[in-house]
Amino acid sequence: MILTTKDLRYTFQNGEIINFPDVELDVGKKILVVGYSGSGKTTLLNLIAGALKVQQGEISLAGRDYSFLSSGQLDKVRADNIGYIFQTLNLIPFLSVIE
């Protein structure tokens, strides 16, 4: 498996808790993440991408558990292994794509 998650749970500052189903994704396969607004789709993607720190559970990429890594180590994993396209582009309006 290229990506696995197990027993992921995230608690927001307001006390809301989201428990995520386990994910297993093999090389060349795709998954579709669907749900109502506020159901945790973006939170799950941010956890997988390392943009949010795992509070409970495990995430493994290519067999390596990275749920316990520091922020700097997560930055390296993300830079080397994860492509991420945001729903909102948040581009800097005065720069071109090349800049």
C-alpha distances in whole Angstrom, upper triangle without the diagonal:
4,6,7,10,13,17,17,21,23,27,29,32,34,33,30,27,24,21,18,16,13,10,6,6,4,7,10,10,12,13,17,18,22,24,28,29,28,26,23,21,22,22,18,17,20,18,14,16,18,21,22,21,20,22,21,17,14,12,9,8,7,7,11,12,15,16,19,20,23,24,25,21,20,22,21,17,18,20,18,14,15,18,19,22,24,26,29,30,32,34,37,39,42,39,38,34,35,36
4,7,10,14,17,17,21,22,26,28,31,33,32,30,27,24,22,18,17,14,11,8,6,5,6,9,9,11,13,16,17,21,24,27,28,27,25,22,20,20,20,16,15,17,16,12,13,15,19,20,19,18,21,20,17,14,11,8,6,4,7,9,11,13,15,18,18,21,21,22,19,17,18,17,14,14,16,14,11,11,14,16,19,21,23,27,27,29,30,33,36,38,35,34,30,31,33
4,7,10,14,13,17,18,22,24,27,29,28,26,23,20,18,15,13,10,7,6,5,7,8,11,10,11,11,14,14,18,21,24,25,24,21,18,16,17,16,13,12,14,12,9,11,13,16,16,16,15,18,17,14,11,7,6,5,6,8,9,10,11,12,16,16,19,19,20,18,15,17,17,13,13,16,15,11,11,13,15,18,20,21,25,25,27,29,32,35,37,35,34,30,31,32
4,7,10,10,14,16,20,22,26,28,26,24,21,18,15,12,11,7,5,5,6,9,11,14,13,13,12,15,15,18,20,23,24,23,20,17,16,17,16,12,13,14,12,9,12,13,17,16,16,13,16,14,11,8,6,5,7,9,8,10,9,11,11,15,16,19,20,21,19,16,19,19,15,15,19,18,14,14,16,17,20,21,23,26,27,29,31,34,37,39,37,36,33,34,35
4,7,7,10,13,16,19,22,24,22,20,17,14,12,9,8,5,5,7,9,12,15,17,15,15,13,15,14,17,18,21,22,20,17,15,14,15,13,10,11,13,10,8,12,12,15,14,13,11,13,11,7,6,4,6,9,12,11,11,9,10,9,13,15,18,19,21,18,16,19,19,16,16,20,19,16,15,18,18,20,21,22,25,27,28,31,33,36,39,37,37,34,35,36
4,6,9,12,16,19,22,24,21,19,16,13,10,8,8,5,7,9,12,15,18,20,18,18,16,18,16,18,19,22,23,21,18,16,16,17,15,12,14,15,12,11,15,15,18,16,14,11,12,9,6,5,7,9,12,14,13,13,11,12,10,13,16,19,20,23,20,18,21,22,19,19,23,22,20,19,21,21,24,24,25,28,30,31,34,37,39,42,40,40,37,39,39
4,6,10,13,16,20,21,18,17,13,11,7,7,7,6,9,12,15,18,22,24,21,20,18,19,17,19,19,21,22,19,16,14,16,17,14,12,15,16,12,13,17,16,18,16,14,11,11,7,5,7,9,12,15,18,16,16,13,14,12,14,17,20,21,24,22,19,23,24,21,21,25,25,22,21,24,23,25,25,26,28,30,32,34,37,40,43,41,42,39,40,41
4,7,10,13,17,18,16,14,11,8,6,5,7,7,10,13,15,19,21,23,21,20,17,18,15,17,17,19,19,17,14,11,13,14,11,9,12,12,9,10,14,13,15,12,11,8,8,6,4,6,8,12,14,18,17,16,13,13,10,13,15,18,18,21,20,17,20,22,19,19,22,23,20,19,21,20,22,22,22,25,27,28,31,34,37,39,38,38,35,37,38
4,7,10,13,15,12,11,7,6,4,6,9,10,13,16,19,22,25,26,24,22,19,19,16,17,16,18,18,15,13,10,13,14,10,9,13,13,10,12,15,14,15,12,11,8,7,5,6,9,11,15,18,21,20,19,16,15,12,14,17,18,19,22,21,18,21,23,21,20,24,25,23,21,23,21,23,22,23,25,27,28,31,33,36,39,38,39,36,38,38
4,7,10,11,10,8,6,5,7,8,12,13,15,19,21,24,26,28,25,23,21,20,17,18,16,17,16,13,12,9,12,12,8,9,12,11,9,12,14,13,13,10,9,7,6,7,9,12,13,17,19,23,22,21,17,16,12,14,16,17,17,21,20,17,20,22,20,20,23,25,23,21,22,20,22,20,21,22,25,25,28,31,33,36,36,36,34,36,36
4,7,8,6,6,4,6,9,11,15,17,19,22,24,28,30,31,29,27,24,23,20,20,18,18,17,13,13,11,14,14,10,12,15,14,12,15,17,16,15,11,11,10,8,9,12,15,16,20,22,26,26,24,20,19,15,16,19,19,18,22,22,20,22,25,23,22,26,28,26,24,25,23,24,22,22,24,26,26,29,31,34,37,37,38,36,38,38
4,5,5,5,6,8,12,14,18,19,21,25,26,30,32,33,30,28,25,24,20,20,18,17,16,12,12,11,14,13,10,13,15,13,13,17,18,16,15,11,12,12,10,12,15,18,19,22,24,28,28,26,23,21,17,19,20,20,18,22,23,20,22,25,24,23,26,28,27,24,25,22,23,21,21,22,24,24,27,29,32,34,34,36,34,36,36
4,5,7,9,12,15,17,21,23,25,28,30,33,35,36,34,31,29,27,24,24,21,20,18,14,16,14,17,16,13,16,18,16,16,20,20,18,16,13,14,14,12,15,18,21,22,25,27,31,31,29,25,23,20,20,21,20,19,23,24,22,23,27,26,25,28,30,29,27,28,25,26,23,23,23,26,25,28,29,32,35,35,37,35,38,37
4,6,9,12,15,18,22,24,26,30,31,35,37,38,35,32,29,28,24,23,21,19,17,13,15,14,18,17,15,18,20,18,18,22,23,21,19,16,17,17,15,17,20,23,24,28,30,33,33,31,28,26,23,23,25,24,23,27,28,25,26,30,29,28,31,33,32,29,30,27,27,24,24,24,27,26,30,31,33,36,37,38,37,40,39
4,6,10,13,16,19,22,24,28,30,33,36,37,34,32,29,27,23,23,20,19,18,14,14,14,18,18,15,17,20,18,18,21,23,21,20,16,16,16,13,14,18,21,22,26,28,32,32,30,26,25,21,22,24,24,23,27,27,25,27,30,29,28,31,33,32,29,30,28,28,26,25,26,29,28,32,34,36,39,39,41,39,42,41
4,7,10,13,17,19,21,25,27,31,33,34,31,29,25,24,20,19,17,16,14,11,11,11,14,15,12,14,18,17,16,19,21,20,19,16,16,15,13,14,17,20,21,25,27,31,30,29,26,24,21,22,24,24,23,27,27,25,26,30,28,27,30,32,30,28,28,26,26,24,23,24,27,27,31,33,35,38,38,39,38,40,40
4,7,10,13,16,18,22,24,28,30,31,29,26,23,22,18,18,16,16,15,11,10,10,13,14,11,12,16,15,14,17,19,19,18,15,15,13,11,11,13,16,18,22,24,28,27,26,22,21,18,20,22,23,22,26,26,23,25,28,26,25,29,30,28,26,27,24,25,23,23,25,27,28,31,34,36,39,39,40,38,40,40
4,6,10,13,15,19,21,24,27,28,25,23,19,18,15,15,13,13,13,10,8,7,10,12,9,9,13,13,12,14,17,17,17,14,14,12,11,11,12,15,16,19,21,25,25,24,21,20,17,19,21,22,22,25,25,22,24,27,24,23,27,28,26,23,24,22,23,21,21,23,26,26,30,32,35,38,38,38,36,38,38
4,7,9,12,16,18,22,25,26,23,21,18,17,14,15,13,15,16,13,10,9,11,13,11,10,14,14,12,14,17,17,18,15,15,12,11,10,10,12,14,17,20,23,22,22,19,19,16,18,21,22,22,26,25,22,24,26,24,23,27,28,25,23,24,22,24,23,22,25,28,29,32,35,37,40,39,40,37,40,40
4,6,9,12,15,19,21,23,20,18,14,14,11,12,12,14,15,13,10,8,9,12,10,7,11,13,11,11,15,16,16,14,15,12,12,11,10,11,12,15,17,20,20,20,17,17,15,18,20,22,22,25,24,20,23,25,22,21,25,25,22,20,21,20,21,20,20,23,26,27,30,33,36,39,38,38,35,37,38
4,6,10,13,16,19,21,18,16,13,13,11,12,12,15,17,16,12,11,11,14,13,10,13,15,13,13,16,18,19,17,17,14,15,13,11,12,12,15,17,19,19,19,17,18,16,19,22,24,24,27,25,22,25,26,23,22,26,26,23,21,22,21,22,22,22,25,28,29,32,36,38,41,40,39,36,39,40
4,7,10,13,17,19,16,15,12,14,12,14,15,19,20,19,15,14,13,16,14,11,13,15,13,12,16,17,19,17,17,14,15,13,10,10,10,11,14,16,15,16,14,16,14,18,20,23,23,26,23,21,23,24,21,20,24,24,20,19,21,20,22,23,23,26,28,30,33,36,39,42,40,39,36,38,39
4,6,10,13,15,12,11,9,11,11,13,15,19,20,19,16,14,13,15,14,10,12,14,12,10,14,15,18,17,17,15,17,15,12,11,9,10,11,13,13,15,14,15,14,18,20,23,23,25,22,19,22,22,19,18,22,21,18,16,18,18,20,21,21,25,26,29,31,34,37,39,38,37,34,35,37
4,7,10,12,10,10,9,12,13,16,18,22,23,23,20,18,16,18,17,13,14,17,15,12,15,17,20,19,19,17,19,17,14,12,10,10,10,11,11,14,13,15,15,19,20,24,24,25,23,20,22,22,19,19,22,20,17,16,18,18,21,22,23,27,28,30,32,35,38,41,39,38,34,35,37
4,7,8,6,7,8,11,12,16,19,22,24,24,21,19,16,18,18,14,13,16,15,12,14,17,19,20,20,18,21,20,17,14,12,10,10,10,11,14,14,16,17,20,21,24,24,25,22,20,22,21,17,17,20,18,15,14,15,16,18,20,22,25,26,29,30,34,36,39,36,35,31,33,34
4,6,6,8,10,14,16,19,22,26,27,27,24,22,20,21,21,18,17,19,18,15,16,19,22,23,23,21,24,23,20,17,14,12,10,9,11,14,16,17,19,22,23,26,26,26,24,21,23,22,18,18,20,18,15,15,16,18,20,23,24,27,28,31,32,35,38,40,37,36,32,33,35
4,6,9,11,15,17,21,24,28,29,29,27,24,21,22,23,19,18,20,19,16,17,19,22,24,24,23,26,25,22,19,16,13,11,9,12,15,17,18,20,23,23,26,26,26,23,21,22,21,17,17,19,16,13,13,15,17,19,22,24,27,27,30,31,34,36,38,35,34,30,30,33
4,7,10,14,17,20,23,27,28,29,26,24,21,22,23,20,18,21,21,17,18,21,23,25,26,25,28,28,25,22,18,16,14,13,16,18,20,21,23,26,26,28,28,28,26,23,24,23,19,19,20,18,15,14,14,16,18,21,22,26,26,29,30,33,35,37,34,32,28,29,32
4,7,10,13,17,20,24,25,26,23,22,19,20,21,18,16,19,19,16,17,20,22,24,25,24,27,26,23,20,17,16,14,14,16,19,20,21,22,26,26,29,28,29,26,23,24,24,20,19,21,20,16,15,15,16,18,20,21,25,25,28,30,33,35,37,35,33,29,31,33
4,7,10,13,17,20,22,23,20,19,15,17,18,15,14,17,17,14,15,19,21,22,23,22,25,24,22,20,17,16,15,15,18,20,20,21,22,25,26,28,27,28,26,23,24,24,20,19,21,20,16,14,14,14,15,17,18,22,22,26,27,31,32,35,33,31,28,29,31
4,6,10,13,17,18,19,17,15,12,14,16,13,12,15,16,13,15,18,19,20,22,21,23,22,20,18,16,16,15,17,18,20,20,20,21,24,25,27,26,28,26,23,24,24,21,19,22,21,18,15,15,15,15,17,17,20,22,25,27,30,32,35,33,32,29,31,33
4,6,10,13,15,16,14,13,10,12,15,12,11,15,16,14,16,19,20,20,22,21,23,23,21,20,18,19,18,20,22,23,23,22,22,26,26,28,27,29,27,24,25,26,23,20,23,23,20,17,16,15,15,15,15,18,20,23,25,29,31,34,32,31,28,30,32
4,7,10,12,13,10,10,6,9,11,9,9,13,13,12,14,17,17,17,20,19,21,20,19,18,16,18,18,20,22,23,22,21,20,24,25,27,25,27,26,22,23,25,22,20,23,23,20,17,16,14,14,14,13,17,19,22,24,28,30,33,32,31,28,31,32
4,7,9,11,9,9,7,10,12,11,11,15,16,15,17,20,20,19,22,21,22,22,21,21,20,21,22,24,25,26,25,24,23,27,28,29,28,30,29,25,26,28,25,23,26,27,23,20,19,17,16,16,14,17,20,23,25,29,30,34,33,32,30,32,34
4,7,8,6,8,7,10,12,11,13,15,17,17,19,21,20,19,22,21,22,21,21,22,21,23,24,27,28,28,26,26,24,27,29,30,28,31,30,27,28,30,27,25,28,29,26,23,22,19,18,17,15,18,21,23,26,30,31,35,34,34,31,34,36
4,6,6,9,9,11,13,13,15,17,18,19,21,23,21,21,23,22,23,23,23,24,23,26,27,30,31,31,29,28,26,29,30,31,29,32,32,28,29,32,29,27,30,31,29,25,24,21,20,18,15,18,21,23,26,30,31,34,34,34,32,35,36
4,6,8,8,10,11,13,14,15,17,19,20,21,20,19,22,21,22,23,23,24,24,26,27,30,31,31,29,28,25,28,29,30,28,31,31,27,28,30,29,26,28,30,28,24,23,20,19,16,13,15,19,20,24,27,28,32,32,32,30,33,34
4,6,8,9,9,11,13,14,15,17,19,20,18,16,19,18,19,19,20,22,22,25,26,29,30,29,27,25,23,26,27,27,25,28,29,25,26,29,27,24,27,30,27,24,23,20,19,16,15,16,20,21,24,27,29,32,32,33,31,34,34
4,6,9,9,10,12,13,14,16,18,19,18,16,18,17,17,18,18,20,19,22,24,27,28,27,25,24,21,24,26,27,25,28,28,24,26,28,26,24,27,29,26,23,23,20,19,17,16,18,21,23,26,29,31,34,34,34,32,35,36
4,6,5,6,9,10,10,12,14,15,14,12,15,14,14,15,15,17,16,19,20,24,24,24,22,20,18,21,22,23,21,24,24,21,22,25,22,20,23,25,23,20,20,17,17,15,14,16,19,21,24,27,29,33,32,32,30,33,33
4,5,5,6,9,10,11,12,14,14,13,15,15,16,17,17,17,16,18,19,22,23,23,21,20,18,21,22,23,22,24,24,20,21,23,21,19,22,23,20,17,17,14,14,12,11,14,17,19,22,25,27,31,30,30,27,30,31
4,5,5,6,9,10,10,12,10,10,13,14,16,17,17,17,16,18,18,22,23,22,21,19,17,20,20,21,19,21,21,18,18,21,19,16,19,21,19,15,15,12,12,9,9,12,14,16,19,22,24,27,27,27,24,27,28
4,5,5,6,9,10,10,9,8,10,10,12,13,14,15,13,17,17,21,22,21,18,17,14,17,18,18,17,20,20,16,17,20,18,16,19,21,19,16,16,13,14,12,13,15,17,18,21,24,26,30,29,29,27,29,29
4,5,5,6,9,10,10,9,11,10,12,12,12,12,11,14,14,18,19,18,16,15,13,16,17,18,17,20,19,15,17,19,17,15,18,20,17,14,15,13,14,13,14,16,19,20,23,26,29,32,30,30,28,30,30
4,5,5,6,8,8,9,12,12,14,15,14,14,11,14,13,17,18,18,16,14,14,17,17,18,16,19,18,14,15,17,15,12,15,17,14,11,11,9,10,10,11,14,16,17,20,23,26,29,27,27,24,26,27
4,5,5,6,5,5,9,10,13,14,14,14,12,14,14,18,19,18,16,13,12,15,15,15,13,16,15,12,12,15,13,11,14,16,14,11,12,9,11,10,12,14,15,16,19,21,24,27,26,26,23,25,26
4,5,5,6,5,6,6,9,11,11,10,8,11,12,16,17,15,13,10,9,12,12,13,12,15,14,10,12,15,12,11,15,16,14,12,13,12,14,14,16,18,19,20,22,25,28,31,29,29,27,28,29
4,5,8,8,9,9,12,13,11,10,7,9,9,13,14,13,11,9,9,13,13,14,13,15,14,10,12,14,11,9,13,14,11,9,11,10,13,14,16,18,19,20,23,25,28,31,29,29,26,27,28
4,6,8,10,11,14,15,15,13,10,11,10,13,15,14,13,10,11,13,12,14,12,13,12,9,9,11,9,6,10,11,9,6,8,7,11,11,14,16,16,18,20,22,25,28,26,26,23,24,24
4,5,6,8,12,13,13,12,9,11,11,14,16,13,12,8,8,10,9,10,8,10,9,6,7,10,8,7,10,12,11,9,11,11,14,14,17,18,18,19,21,23,26,29,27,27,24,26,26
4,7,9,12,15,16,15,13,15,14,18,19,17,15,12,11,13,12,11,9,11,11,8,8,11,11,8,11,14,13,11,12,10,13,12,14,15,16,16,18,20,24,26,24,25,23,24,24
4,6,9,12,13,13,12,15,15,19,20,17,15,12,10,12,11,11,9,12,13,9,11,14,13,11,15,17,16,14,15,13,16,14,16,17,19,18,21,23,26,29,27,28,26,28,27
4,6,9,11,11,10,13,15,18,18,16,13,10,7,8,8,8,8,11,11,9,11,14,13,12,16,17,17,15,17,16,19,18,20,21,22,22,24,26,30,32,31,32,29,31,30
4,6,7,7,8,11,14,17,17,14,11,9,5,7,9,10,11,14,13,11,14,16,14,14,18,19,18,16,19,18,20,20,21,23,24,25,27,29,33,35,34,34,32,33,33
4,7,9,11,14,17,21,19,17,14,12,8,9,11,12,13,17,16,14,17,19,18,18,21,23,21,20,22,21,24,22,24,25,27,27,30,32,35,37,36,37,35,37,36
4,7,10,13,16,20,18,16,13,12,8,10,13,15,16,19,18,16,19,21,19,19,23,24,22,21,24,23,25,24,25,27,29,30,32,35,38,40,39,40,37,39,39
4,7,10,14,17,15,14,10,11,8,10,13,15,17,20,18,16,19,21,18,19,22,23,20,20,22,22,24,24,25,28,29,30,33,35,38,41,40,40,37,39,39
4,7,10,13,11,10,7,8,5,8,11,14,16,18,16,14,17,18,15,16,20,19,17,17,20,20,23,23,25,27,29,30,32,34,38,40,38,38,35,37,37
4,7,10,9,8,6,6,5,9,11,14,15,17,14,12,15,15,12,13,16,16,14,13,16,16,20,20,22,25,26,27,29,32,35,37,35,35,32,33,34
4,6,6,5,4,6,7,10,11,15,16,17,14,12,15,15,11,13,16,14,12,12,16,17,20,22,24,27,27,29,30,33,36,38,36,35,32,33,34
4,5,5,7,7,10,13,12,16,16,17,13,12,14,13,9,10,13,11,9,10,13,15,18,20,23,25,25,27,28,31,34,36,34,33,29,30,31
4,6,9,10,13,15,15,18,19,19,16,14,16,15,11,13,15,12,10,11,15,17,20,23,25,28,28,30,31,33,37,38,35,35,31,31,33
4,7,9,12,14,14,18,19,20,16,15,18,16,13,15,17,15,13,15,18,20,23,25,28,31,31,32,34,36,39,41,38,38,34,35,36
4,6,9,11,11,14,16,16,13,12,15,13,10,13,15,13,12,14,17,19,23,25,27,30,30,31,32,35,38,40,37,37,33,33,34
4,6,7,9,12,14,15,12,11,15,14,11,13,16,15,13,14,18,19,23,24,27,29,29,30,32,34,38,39,37,37,34,34,35
4,5,5,9,11,12,9,7,11,11,8,10,14,13,12,13,16,17,21,22,24,26,26,27,29,31,34,36,34,34,31,32,32
4,6,9,10,13,10,9,12,13,11,12,16,16,15,15,18,18,21,21,24,26,26,27,29,31,35,37,35,35,32,33,33
4,7,9,12,9,9,13,14,12,14,17,17,17,17,20,21,24,24,27,28,29,29,31,33,36,38,36,37,34,35,35
4,7,8,6,6,10,10,9,12,14,15,15,15,19,19,23,23,26,27,27,27,29,30,34,35,33,34,32,32,31
4,5,5,6,9,10,11,12,14,15,16,17,19,20,23,23,26,26,26,26,27,28,32,34,32,33,31,31,30
4,5,5,6,9,10,10,12,14,15,15,17,17,20,20,23,23,23,22,24,25,28,30,28,29,27,28,27
4,5,5,7,9,10,11,12,14,15,17,18,21,21,24,25,24,23,24,25,28,29,27,28,26,26,25
4,5,5,6,9,10,11,12,13,16,17,21,21,25,26,25,25,26,27,30,32,29,30,28,27,27
4,5,5,6,8,10,10,10,13,14,17,18,21,22,22,22,23,25,28,30,28,28,26,26,26
4,6,5,6,9,10,10,12,13,16,17,20,21,20,19,20,22,25,26,24,25,22,23,22
4,5,5,6,8,10,12,14,17,19,22,23,22,22,23,24,27,28,26,26,23,23,23
4,6,5,6,7,11,13,16,18,21,23,22,22,23,25,29,30,27,27,24,24,24
4,6,5,5,8,9,13,14,18,19,18,19,20,22,25,27,24,24,21,21,22
4,6,6,8,10,13,15,19,20,18,19,19,20,24,25,22,22,19,19,19
4,6,9,12,15,18,21,23,21,22,22,24,27,28,25,24,21,21,21
4,7,10,14,16,20,21,20,22,22,25,28,29,26,25,22,22,23
4,6,10,13,16,18,17,19,19,22,25,27,24,23,20,21,22
4,7,10,13,15,14,16,17,19,22,24,21,20,17,18,19
4,6,10,12,11,13,14,17,20,22,20,19,16,18,19
4,7,9,8,11,12,15,18,20,18,17,14,17,18
4,5,6,8,11,14,16,19,18,18,15,18,19
4,6,9,12,15,17,20,19,19,17,20,21
4,6,9,12,13,17,17,17,15,19,19
4,5,9,11,14,13,13,11,15,15
4,7,9,12,12,13,12,15,15
4,6,9,8,9,8,12,11
4,6,6,8,9,12,10
4,6,8,10,13,11
4,7,10,12,10
4,7,8,6
4,5,5
4,6
4
